[in-house]
Amino acid sequence: VKNGKQVTVQIELQARFDEQANINYANQLKEEGVNLIFGVPGLKVHSKICLVEREEAEGIKRYGFISTGNFNESTAKIYTDYTLFTAHEGILKEMNRVFEFFETNYKVNKYKHLVVSPHYTKMTFNKLIDAEIANAQMGLEAYIKIKMNSLTSYKMVDKLYEASRAGVKIELIIRGVCCLIPGVEEMSENIEAISVVDKFLEHPRLFIFGNGGDPKIYISSADWMTRNLDFRVEVGCPIYDPSIKQELLDTFEISWRDNMKARVFSEKQDNAYRERREGEPLVRSQFALYDYYKGKLES
């Protein structure tokens, strides 16, 4: 603002544990001349997005980010998240529509790229699961891999059961509450689910769909909980860049191979550590991920 830029900030006053801090930030921002939006009545805003429109020689150019977590100087020290920085014009035009929704929420926008709650998240993921079911029924490779904080939406649990019965292979990394029971014959025998609790708090929401050999990959601010799907403004985003897609596939596989801090969800509800198979190397996924990214920097 001091440099003559137009700045608009949507600030969520209902942020858990941060209500007073956000009120203080709001007052400070308003005093400095920032245009403030306080969200949508009845809908908590949980998305983590930023859009920059910059005047360049060829005209207005957009840049932005979509994240699974906040830019918070405290939690950033202990949370793991994914953030996509992008100049993809289609994605950023739709991000602008999300900000428009904050101001004119009587109008429901349509999206080709983004997955936005409360209007489209559940429907979009149901379609993606249906596509995997169709592939399985045609004898094609079909799988779903998901990493998120919690899975408590019974409708989404039932949808995953339906996919399992159709032969879709499903791998779930759910850090917190998981209302799905894996490994039950004729219901969830094609589903495995683990939780990784270690030095850092696993906070990403990552969704991978086999798509007949050309995986569709999304990151999102939304867990599959009723509140996130139906009563919050959330934003998910497809990943198009091949190198980033591969990186996310790699990080999921590293987490999935964890046999030191991974606990298994099962019908027994005993929260048992995953057993290491004979000859299998020890994998502590958070340390392995550090080595993975260190290797990318050095290569």
Secondary structure by P-SEA (a helix, b strand, c coil): cccbbbbbbbccccccccaaaaaaaaaaaaaaccccccccccccccccbbbbbbbccccbbbbbccccccccccccccccccccccccaaaaaaaaaaaaaaacccbbbbbcccccccccaaaaaaaaaaaaaaaaaaccccbbbbbccccccaaaaaaaaaaaaabbbbbbbcccccccccccccccccbbbbbbbcccccbbbbbbbccccbbbbbbcccccccccccccbbbbbbbccaaaaaaaaaaaaaaaaccccccccccccccccccccccccccaaaaaaaaaaaaaaac
